[in-house]
């Protein structure tokens, strides 16, 4: 509202008197609003509106007002006021949206055995991670806050009776590369949680004590975020495991049944999808893990619980292995990037990504996905991994 001095106020009172003498029925409505408790500012605004309406319908009154006062010099510029109010409202909405976006995070659990833990890795060769891209929630060692993601990722996340990692197993993981790529593709911040241990079979994961540990990590993570102003956008598990099952001869049927039993409670509590990173090989045997790999791909096709993130380890040369079973940090960086592409695609499109199957030298088409609906990424050049990643 435009503030007017005492002289102009007197003139406006005269204007109001003219309008009221003209017998405008809406003045009574204004009085009713005043009686109902409308604010002084709203009532005055209504009276100005009435005066303008009367000026249009009663030429004599309008001329009288015009002779008394140049109305354009004192009446509020409603169009300008409305534009200002709209701009302010839009700015507030944008600020709220930005705040909401900043507080919306994707919660991702990195589960599996020694190659997920990073037994062949090297923290010095892993990329750094900006806090805008991701943070670590340490559900075991310090569940009171978030930490920057550093390597070796999850090195202190050990629980006696649950997932207790072997000494010096965690050296550098795929997690940092994954988080960077996922953020680059989606613009979404990751809260990463460690949940891996070397030499674990699927039967190990279904042990009561291990299940209790994993469920606590899951529940604590979600509760912490929800209680500290964060909105959880998506909840995923990235899974790299199966080598020990292949070595011990776990059947495909047993693996599938136990995997379903293991993962079901997490889906009941909000998990959206588990993404498989299929195992690779040993130095001596290229196809030792073949049966486990095939059942993981079958589960990805047949169940909405699972999706294939990447099978790139299937064609990585043994020159990039640090021992019989483990891959070096350059390979882990590569795997993290390739897995993140699949998870990010699902986040952005709500459909599973068509990925290259390095075992079959063909594209893996998830059930329900039309082959022609997505671009097909070219296979990764795996001839110079140490320099590329």
Secondary structure, 3 states (H helix, E strand, C coil): CCCCCHHHHHHHHHHHHHHHHCCCHHHHHHHHHHHCCCCHHHHHHHHHHHHHHHHHHCHHHHHHHHHHCCHHHCCCCHHHHHHHHHHHHHHHHHHHHHHHHHHEEEEEEEEECHHHHCCCCCHHHCCCCCCCCEEEECCCCCCCCEEECCCCCCCCCCCCCCCCCCCCCCCCCCHHHHHHHHHHHHCCEEEEEEEECCCCCHHHHCCHHHHHHHHHHHHHHHHHHHHCCCEEEEEEEEEECCHHHHHHCCCHHHHHHHHHHHHHHHHHCCCCEEEEECCCCCCCCCCCCHHHHHHHHHHHHHCCCEEEEECHHHHCCHHHECCCCCECHHHHHHHHHHHHHHHHHHHHHCCCCCEEECCCCEEECCCCCCHHHCCCCCCCCCCCHHHHC
